[in-house]
Amino acid sequence: MNLNFWDTFRNSNSKLDRILFYIIGGLLAILLIGTVVGLIKGRPTTGVNLSDDPKPTEIESLNKKSGLQMAAYTGLGTIRTTTIADEEDASRSILVISPWFSYPEDDTEFYEELSRKRLLISGIITSYFSTKTKQELLNISEETIKADILKELNSQLSLGKIQELYFTDYIFIE
């Protein structure tokens, strides 16, 4: 006797078979509804990018503007840190930044100092952002943030000074 699934289901006397069938059907319905809702809503945004600084690859255009031969120091990579909790909602925000700065292209000693002090520099930047709330950072101008960080960074450097700090990414993850 050759019975298909539906014939087997109709002829089944077991309540357990019917219960399992309804559970599987319900799960499939939930998956289908969840997929449709997800497609309708679209992709969620991951954060807010506040920086419109140039990218390190645009150093040539910066050199033309300034008339100097500068190189881009990108050895810090991407830094992820958290802010302190806001008083209103007691939540901490995640901040992703990709700092870089220019230095004189022919100053190899300064480049070596920057490379040696990479972890110190990264720590200074992380420490700055982790002592502020998201709202404080949003209320402070980006120029002020950069000036504060530059002052602290340059106090730790002996062979040269960083003239300009840029952020390729400055994103609050929500």
C-alpha positions as CSV (number, residue, x, y, z in Angstrom):
1,M,0.0,0.0,0.0
2,N,1.5,3.3,-1.1
3,L,0.3,6.2,1.1
4,N,1.5,9.8,0.9
5,F,2.0,12.1,3.9
6,W,-1.5,13.5,4.0
7,D,-3.1,10.1,3.8
8,T,-0.8,9.0,6.7
9,F,-1.7,12.0,8.7
10,R,-5.5,11.5,8.2
11,N,-5.2,7.8,9.0
12,S,-3.1,8.4,12.1
13,N,-4.8,7.6,15.3
14,S,-1.9,8.9,17.4
15,K,-2.6,12.3,19.0
16,L,1.2,12.7,19.4
17,D,1.5,12.7,15.6
18,R,-1.1,15.4,15.2
19,I,0.4,17.5,18.0
20,L,3.9,17.4,16.4
21,F,2.4,18.3,13.1
22,Y,0.7,21.4,14.5
23,I,3.9,22.4,16.4
24,I,6.0,22.1,13.2
25,G,3.3,24.1,11.2
26,G,3.3,26.8,13.9
27,L,7.1,27.1,13.8
28,L,7.1,27.4,10.0
29,A,4.4,30.1,10.2
30,I,6.4,32.1,12.8
31,L,9.5,31.9,10.6
32,L,7.6,33.0,7.5
33,I,5.9,35.9,9.4
34,G,9.3,37.0,10.9
35,T,10.9,36.9,7.5
36,V,8.2,39.0,5.9
37,V,8.3,41.6,8.8
38,G,12.1,41.8,8.5
39,L,11.9,42.4,4.8
40,I,9.3,45.1,5.2
41,K,11.2,47.0,7.9
42,G,14.4,47.0,5.9
43,R,18.0,46.9,7.2
44,P,18.6,48.4,10.7
45,T,21.1,51.2,11.0
46,T,24.2,50.3,13.0
47,G,25.2,53.8,14.2
48,V,25.7,57.4,13.6
49,N,28.8,58.6,11.8
50,L,29.7,62.1,12.9
51,S,33.0,62.6,11.1
52,D,33.5,63.8,7.5
53,D,37.3,64.0,7.8
54,P,39.4,63.0,4.8
55,K,40.6,59.4,4.5
56,P,44.3,58.6,4.8
57,T,44.4,57.8,1.1
58,E,43.5,61.5,0.4
59,I,46.9,62.7,1.9
60,E,48.0,63.9,-1.5
61,S,45.2,66.4,-1.7
62,L,46.0,67.6,1.8
63,N,49.6,68.0,0.8
64,K,48.6,70.1,-2.2
65,K,46.5,72.4,0.0
66,S,49.2,72.9,2.6
67,G,52.2,72.8,0.4
68,L,53.9,70.4,2.7
69,Q,55.0,66.8,2.1
70,M,53.1,64.8,4.8
71,A,52.5,61.1,5.2
72,A,49.6,59.5,6.9
73,Y,50.1,57.5,10.2
74,T,47.4,54.9,10.3
75,G,49.0,52.4,12.7
76,L,46.3,52.8,15.3
77,G,43.7,51.0,13.3
78,T,40.1,50.9,14.5
79,I,39.5,51.6,18.2
80,R,36.4,50.4,20.0
81,T,35.5,51.9,23.4
82,T,32.5,52.6,25.5
83,T,31.3,55.9,27.0
84,I,30.3,56.2,30.6
85,A,26.7,55.7,31.4
86,D,24.2,58.5,30.7
87,E,22.4,59.7,33.9
88,E,19.0,59.7,32.1
89,D,18.9,56.1,30.9
90,A,22.0,54.6,32.6
91,S,23.2,53.1,29.4
92,R,26.7,53.1,28.0
93,S,27.3,53.7,24.3
94,I,29.8,51.9,22.1
95,L,32.0,54.2,20.0
96,V,34.0,53.0,17.0
97,I,36.7,55.4,15.8
98,S,39.5,55.1,13.3
99,P,42.0,57.9,14.1
100,W,44.9,58.8,11.9
101,F,47.2,61.8,11.6
102,S,49.7,63.3,9.3
103,Y,53.4,63.7,10.0
104,P,56.3,65.1,8.0
105,E,57.1,62.5,5.3
106,D,60.9,62.6,5.7
107,D,60.8,62.5,9.6
108,T,61.6,58.8,10.1
109,E,62.6,59.3,13.7
110,F,59.2,60.7,14.5
111,Y,57.5,57.9,12.7
112,E,59.5,55.4,14.7
113,E,58.4,57.1,17.9
114,L,54.8,57.0,16.8
115,S,55.2,53.3,16.1
116,R,56.8,52.6,19.5
117,K,54.2,54.5,21.3
118,R,51.2,53.2,19.4
119,L,49.7,51.5,22.4
120,L,50.1,54.6,24.6
121,I,48.5,56.8,21.9
122,S,45.6,54.3,21.5
123,G,45.2,54.3,25.3
124,I,45.1,58.1,25.5
125,I,42.4,58.2,22.8
126,T,40.4,55.4,24.4
127,S,40.7,57.0,27.9
128,Y,39.4,60.3,26.5
129,F,36.2,58.8,25.1
130,S,35.6,56.4,28.0
131,T,35.4,59.3,30.5
132,K,32.5,61.1,28.7
133,T,28.9,60.2,28.1
134,K,27.5,60.0,24.6
135,Q,25.5,63.2,25.1
136,E,28.6,65.0,26.3
137,L,30.5,63.9,23.1
138,L,27.6,65.0,20.9
139,N,27.5,68.4,22.6
140,I,31.2,69.0,22.2
141,S,32.4,70.1,18.8
142,E,34.6,67.6,17.0
143,E,37.3,70.3,16.8
144,T,37.4,70.6,20.6
145,I,37.6,66.8,21.0
146,K,40.5,66.7,18.5
147,A,42.3,69.6,20.3
148,D,41.9,68.0,23.7
149,I,43.3,64.7,22.4
150,L,46.1,66.4,20.5
151,K,47.2,68.3,23.6
152,E,47.4,65.0,25.6
153,L,49.1,63.1,22.7
154,N,51.7,65.8,22.1
155,S,52.6,65.9,25.8
156,Q,53.7,62.3,25.5
157,L,55.8,62.8,22.3
158,S,59.4,64.0,22.3
159,L,60.7,63.8,18.7
160,G,57.9,65.8,17.1
161,K,54.4,67.0,17.4
162,I,51.2,65.8,15.7
163,Q,49.7,68.8,13.8
164,E,46.3,67.4,12.8
165,L,44.2,64.5,14.0
166,Y,41.5,63.0,11.7
167,F,38.8,60.4,12.2
168,T,38.0,58.1,9.3
169,D,35.2,56.6,11.4
170,Y,33.5,58.2,14.4
171,I,30.5,56.0,14.9
172,F,28.2,55.5,17.9
173,I,26.7,52.0,17.8
174,E,23.1,51.9,18.9
